[in-house]
Amino acid sequence: MRIPVITGPTATGKTDFVLKLTEFLDIEIISADAYQVYRYMDIGTAKPSKDELDRVKHHLIDILNPDCSYSAGDFFNHAETLINSILNKGKIPVIVGGTGLYVESLTKGIFEGPPRNEEIREELKEIAKEKGTPFLHDELKKIDPIYASKISENDLVRIIRALEVYKILKIPFTEAHRLFHKKPKFKYDIYVFYRNRSKLYTLINERVDKMFEKGWIDEVKRLNQMGYDSRYSSFKAIGYTEIENYLNKGGDINDVKDDIKKKTRRFAKRQFTWFKHMDESIWIDIDELDFESIKNKLITSFETI
């Protein structure tokens, strides 16, 4: 049983393709997008329109308020439950979204170690402020050289998690991963949509302009009025904090737009890098193949469900 996953950098036409696919196959979509889970954040997350949501059942969209946290582990557990439910209805579950961490967690499994310990985390953050993140990375090298070699010396989030787990379990993070790894229940076919980098960047720039035309500034203003702001992880979605700063401090809106475009292009570049390291993924150049050709490539997955 192989579940199809359609992923790839932002603005590569994943959603449009899957919506067209619903005309031929009885599918339900499970969103693998880190920010579309949040209510009221529609424009800046490129959430499907009401019409698109009505055309086919979508899951994991608009399930949380913006002051809530959502993790790859949460996604893994929710997605596996949904896949089972959709299959039991005789339909085809299709995972769609560009959050590489979510796709990787779903297809490779997750670490079910100890929960967050805020006291330990704050202590480690203070050390990082005083001595720098590389200092903590050196501490991690002493207890877990294998994991330390896999991450950047400036990756504070992962360094803190590894040290936190060590302080709680008294074993290296690498060993903890081996002991507390939860394997996936299903097998997957991963299809990575991509297109010419220059064309992709042009589409990103155009999409940002359209987001502002649709009222992105007003969307952020409403979120702030409701009490949601850059204190929350939901505002890590590119554009929201930038627009909030513009609303609070003023400035040239064109500079804000240019900044968001630049950050989105960089994000797309990081997505390319992430997906290139995914094992056994199938890359699809959507500029070179027509819909029918791409659909036929996916039929193998559908026929095994």
NUVOFI-144001 format. One record per residue (C-alpha): x, y, z. Coordinates in steps of 0.001 Angstrom, whole numbers, plus 500000, padded with zeros to 6 digits. Last residue first. Example, Ala and Ser with C-alpha at 12.3 -4.5 7.8 and 13.67 -1.06 7.14 Angstrom:
REM residues 2
513670498940507140 512300495500507800 
END
This chain:
REM residues 305
496022501401497076 498421499853494568 496632501334491566 496896504869492928 500659504729493306 501217503430489790 498752506014488457 501050508854489498 503161508852486340 499973508704484269 498724511886485930 501994513650485085 501662512732481419 497996513737481309 498699517095482941 501408518075480461 505119517548481106 508010519954480449 507007522892482633 505852520564485416 509314519036485728 508556516006487900 511097514554490331 510417511135491820 511734510720495367 513741507616496228 515594509187499150 515012512802500095 518222514825499955 517173516776496869 513940517665498665 515766519706501303 517957521590498816 514984522538496649 513110523657499776 516049525864500751 515865527544497327 512122528064497751 512804529737501110 515342532033499496 512752533040496920 510230533636499705 512711535788501621 513413537915498541 509726538341497752 508991539299501359 511765541909501351 510591543339498031 507050543653499350 508234545400502505 510381547802500474 507337548546498315 505351549296501468 507761552107502329 507935552735506059 505540552526508980 506539551344512449 503595549344513749 501830548436510512 505159547872508727 506370545676511588 503157543628511316 503727543326507562 507208541875508081 505944539631510889 503298538177508594 505352537972505410 506961534537505645 505121532194508003 507007532595511291 503856534343512485 502331530953513360 505101530572515968 503438533165518186 504903536336519673 504719537809516173 501031538633516578 497596537268517378 495502539370519739 492354539611517620 493341543145516560 496702541793515472 495014539147513315 492747541776511798 495767543944510863 497496540925509363 494490540257507134 494202543959506274 497800543935505014 497145540766502995 494221542359501183 493827540475497897 496097542961496117 498831542228498676 498551538526497930 498604539274494199 501958541070494533 503361538089496467 502143535778493715 503854537801491006 507204537674492809 506847533923493380 505943533371489725 509076535244488618 511175533177491032 509738529963489598 510469531072486036 514105531710486922 514407528392488771 512921526330485930 510243524092487424 509749521590490218 507204519110491514 508589516434493835 506594513194493777 507075511005496859 505633507480496709 504786506355500220 504682503318502480 502339503187505442 502483502541509179 505442504872509701 508081503893512286 508181505446515750 511773505947516912 512272505978520683 515266503682521147 517204504638518022 516444508329518442 517544508154522083 520872506666520985 521520509553518598 520346512066521234 523009510799523636 521828509188526925 521139510724530340 517383510683529623 516462514213530766 519780516056530348 520478514214527093 517027515052525741 517575518749526524 521020518695524916 519568517309521683 516618519717521753 518897522692522431 521180521801519528 518206521301517200 516728524746517935 520111526524518061 521202525501514578 524322527712514551 526878524882514794 525064523325511849 523755519781512185 524954516326511187 528332516412512939 526642517164516268 524511514035515859 527564511759515603 529642513688518151 527049513084520898 528339513885524385 531409516019523659 530075517315520347 526948518603522130 529114520823524335 530827522160521205 527387522934519730 526538524787522934 529601526978522441 528707527447518751 525372528985519912 527068531878521688 528561532339525149 526124534625526974 523045534353524753 523624530630524131 523980530039527889 520682531845528441 519016529697525787 520307526562527528 518747527586530867 515505528513529140 515381525106527475 516051523236530703 513214525051532488 510890524651529502 511191520872529429 509697519722526154 508296516202526044 510519513115526269 511202511143523101 508884510026520363 511198510568517406 509305510344514157 508894508106511121 510525508037507699 507638508881505346 505591511093507656 508609512783509206 510131513498505798 506899514976504467 506433517121507566 510044518329507523 509757519165503823 506812521510504263 505743521806500618 502271520370500611 499928517683499315 499393514206500784 496863512258498724 494426509849500360 492471507747497846 488902506781498735 487299503504499778 485936504973503009 488348502790504995 491180504308502949 490142507797504063 490065506771507749 493479505089507608 495029508077505873 493423510400508429 494907508564511413 498339508528509766 498062512245508974 497102513253512518 499967511323514118 502614512557511673 501300516135511726 501466516310515505 505017514956515382 505966517511512739 504759520150515175 501858522512515761 501740525277518347 498668527341519158 498341531145519187 497243531199515540 494001529276516238 494031525671515089 492276523342512613 491968525680509626 493484523165507168 494543519716508357 492214517868505947 490736518857502603 487618517285501058 487279518207497398 485346520824495448 484226522773498527 487809523536499565 488511524810496054 485451527084496152 486401528341499607 489862529182498269 492914527006498974 495365528602501433 498192530624499940 499681531025503453 499702534819503206 496099535021502063 494418532652504494 495755533202507997 492385533466509811 492599529845511046 495967528115511255 496648524643509821 497671526352506573 500931527225508312 503029524037508376 501729522723505065 501348518999504532 497641519185503677 495789515877503496 493665515835500357 490798513425499705 490547511508496447 487941509979494178 489802510155490866 489233511787487473 487896515289488180 489790515238491483 493040515301489498 492332518888488490 492400519844492161 495631517891492556 497350519809489753 496228523224490966 497431522435494502 500912521358493433 501486524211490964 505183524908491592 504597528111493566 506352526931496764 508956524211496423 507990520545496059 505429518056497301 502888515586496031 502808512515498277 501112509379496986 500314506611499512 501730503161498780 500000500000500000 
END
